[in-house]
Amino acid sequence: MNGAHDMGGMQDMGPITPEKNEPVFHAAWEGRMFALFNAVDVEWPYRRTQIELIPPADYLRMSYYEKWLAALPQILIKSGMVSAAEIKSGNAIAGTNTQWHVLTVAEVATWDVPEPATTKKITAPTQLHVGQRVRARNLNPVGHTRLPRYVRGKVGTITRDGGIEELQDTDTQGLGDKQQHVYTVRFAARELWGDQASPRDSVYADLWEGYLESA
Amino acid sequence: MEITGVPAYTRNTNKESRTTTTRHEVLSAVLAAAGAAVTPSLVHGEGHDHDHDHQDAPSDPALRVKALESLLVAKGLVDRAALDALIDNYEHKTGPRNGARVVARAWVDAEYKKRLLKDANAAIAELGFGGTNLTVVENTADVHNLVVCTLCSCYPWAVLGLPPVWYKSAAYRSRSVIDPRSVLREFGLNLADDVEVRVWDSTARLRYLVLPERPAGTRDLSEAQLAALVSRDAMTGVAKVQPAQGARL
């Protein structure tokens, strides 16, 4: 979606204001919000889409966790986990959950530790290769995409095959298979921003094969 | 699992997807559920049935979150103990100290550094860290790397924990790709024109950590002492690692 969240290259957003000795959460509710948002059994692209659907003026004004708070009720309703009436009343009306996975303490303990080795090797065909010049396609999907506006139509060079990853787009039409190679593409800063940019600098973006065409 | 029955995600013009109505409804619901007095002025002001935005809509996120949590617990959709564990993990266990250990190991062990730059996931697994599909990029005298996520807030949780507010800010996300040198100057880092700046725009599935340059005057420090010098900012690329206080230069 060409929303306010797709910020790369926008100007006049003000100074960056780092906070000394910043706490992980600035209030207890931020921690609870973080945990709730992560605990629900919904794939991330749908969570991100709902954040992107926050009207731009609100999106720009809200704090990070306020956005999560605005998005989560919609995610719950659209996934069918809770009804709009339940959100409205705050009370559980329909039966309790038997359908969705409930995150456990034991699972949380596995989040930031190495995953067990797997012998399963996923493969996917590819038409591209490292060193190839590619153009990011001019796609404007209305759902979630990992193709930022500022690279669309621009030409870069593949520097790495980042492996096979699931496409994160909510609308995958015309993008190929769900599992496909992600390529790291180097765009010269001047290709993206013109002569005002340093001739030495570059931006690297990880782009799914479906976003790319040979240039 | 794949979510089913999700309606097409529609544009903002669809009233159903607007947060204004939702905010109003959720606010009144959760205030009620949390036992707070729902007064018209608290919720929205009487007679407000239109759906334009109220920038000044009063809200108490703490109450709303509490009510949402109560609802999800009542529905059997979340386990409170798991929520507590998630918060505890990122407040007390997983944070930039993890990344600092990785960096310090790379500084003292050339073979480890090679493995780290070639296959970061395997290398951080050696230290017990994982769960993030990680790539490590190395700063040198000639190349400076900077990590951003322009679309949201992708960040290497396993080695840095949760991102700071500035990393998620509109200012940082917008400017890092178009004018990284001004961003670095704002953090107090003035790079010479002949240093190449590489900006890494993180995507959901792949995350980045910067391996900063080891500062001069640290030859006699132990791995643990080195790790103590490494800041989160240096591993995101907005700072260099400063030499130890009193280090012999």
Interface residues (C-beta under 8 A of the other chain):
Chain A: M1 H5 D6 M7 G8 G9 M10 Q11 M13 G14 P15 I16 T17 P18 E19 E22 V24 F25 H26 A27 A28 W29 G31 R32 M33 F34 A35 L36 N38 A39 V40 D41 V42 E43 W44 P45 Y46 R48 T49 Q50 I51 L53 I54 P55 P56 A57 D58 L60 R61 Y64 Y65 E66 L69 A70 A71 L72 P73 Q74 L76 K78 S79 G80 M81 V82 A84 E86 I87 K88 S89 G90 N91 A92 T96 N97 T98 W100 H101 V102 L103 T104 V105 E107 V108 A109 T110 W111 D112 V113 P114 E115 V142 G143 H144 R146 P148 Y150 G162 G163 E165 E166 Q168 T170 V182 T184 A189 L192 W193 A197 S198 R200 D201 S202 V203 Y204 A205 D206 L207
Chain B: M1 E2 I3 T4 G5 V6 P7 Y9 T10 R11 N12 S17 R18 T19 T20 T22 R23 E25 V26 S28 A29 V30 A32 A33 A34 D53 Q55 S59 P61 A62 R64 V65 K66 A67 L68 E69 S70 L71 L72 A74 K75 G76 L77 V78 D79 A81 A82 L83 D84 A85 L86 I87 N89 Y90 E91 K93 T94 G95 N98 N121 I124 A125 G128 F129 G130 G131 T132 N133 T135 T150 L151 C152 S153 W157 A158 G161 L162 P164 V165 W166 K168 S169 A170 A171 Y172 R173 S174 R175 S176 V177 I178 P180 R181 V183 E186 F187 D193 D194 V195 E196 V197 R198 V199 W200 D201 S202 T203 A204 R205 L206 D233
